Amino acid sequence: MDTMWSFELRNGFGLDVELSNSRPCFIVKGFDDDGEPIVSPAVFQGLALSIPFCLILIGDCYEY
């Protein structure tokens, strides 16, 4: 898979750098006929940068 970049809001103001290889996440694989998303559990492996009120994830997601 290609490298994923994600930006999330968080309720925190500390600075932190985390290398993870098993952070749980969910991915949207597409949409069904009714327009509902098809969601699948996955594992994130990469770098998590926590800055004040933001979380930036850089890495790969792998399905179970």
VMD Tcl script that draws the C-alpha trace (Angstrom):
set ca {
  {0.00 0.00 0.00}
  {1.01 3.62 -0.38}
  {1.98 5.79 2.56}
  {-1.05 7.29 4.30}
  {-1.18 10.80 5.76}
  {-3.94 11.56 8.26}
  {-4.77 14.70 10.22}
  {-7.03 14.51 13.29}
  {-8.14 16.90 15.99}
  {-7.49 15.90 19.59}
  {-8.15 17.24 23.09}
  {-4.58 17.75 24.24}
  {-1.82 20.30 24.06}
  {1.36 18.30 24.67}
  {4.08 17.38 22.20}
  {4.75 13.72 21.49}
  {6.34 11.51 18.83}
  {5.29 7.86 18.69}
  {6.43 5.02 16.46}
  {3.74 2.37 16.33}
  {3.33 -0.95 14.61}
  {-0.06 -2.04 15.92}
  {-2.30 1.03 16.32}
  {-5.91 0.00 15.55}
  {-7.77 2.00 12.91}
  {-10.68 1.67 10.49}
  {-10.56 2.08 6.72}
  {-13.35 2.79 4.26}
  {-13.08 0.30 1.41}
  {-15.86 1.78 -0.69}
  {-19.63 2.18 -0.68}
  {-22.43 -0.33 -1.07}
  {-25.47 0.06 -3.33}
  {-27.32 2.14 -0.71}
  {-24.44 4.61 -0.39}
  {-23.37 3.30 3.01}
  {-19.61 3.05 3.60}
  {-17.98 -0.39 3.79}
  {-15.76 -0.13 6.89}
  {-13.05 -2.64 7.75}
  {-10.72 -2.90 10.77}
  {-7.02 -2.39 10.08}
  {-3.67 -1.86 11.79}
  {-1.64 1.33 11.40}
  {2.15 1.12 11.28}
  {4.15 4.32 11.20}
  {4.77 7.66 12.88}
  {2.28 9.57 15.06}
  {3.09 13.24 15.73}
  {1.04 14.84 18.50}
  {1.14 18.61 18.47}
  {-1.21 20.94 20.37}
  {-4.78 19.96 19.47}
  {-3.69 17.96 16.38}
  {-2.53 14.42 15.61}
  {-0.66 13.72 12.38}
  {-0.26 10.08 11.31}
  {2.23 9.09 8.60}
  {2.54 5.43 7.64}
  {0.72 2.38 6.27}
  {-2.54 0.60 7.11}
  {-2.83 -3.16 6.86}
  {-6.06 -5.16 6.90}
  {-6.52 -8.16 9.16}
}
mol new
graphics top color blue
foreach p $ca { graphics top sphere $p radius 0.5 }
foreach p [lrange $ca 0 end-1] q [lrange $ca 1 end] { graphics top cylinder $p $q radius 0.2 }
display resetview
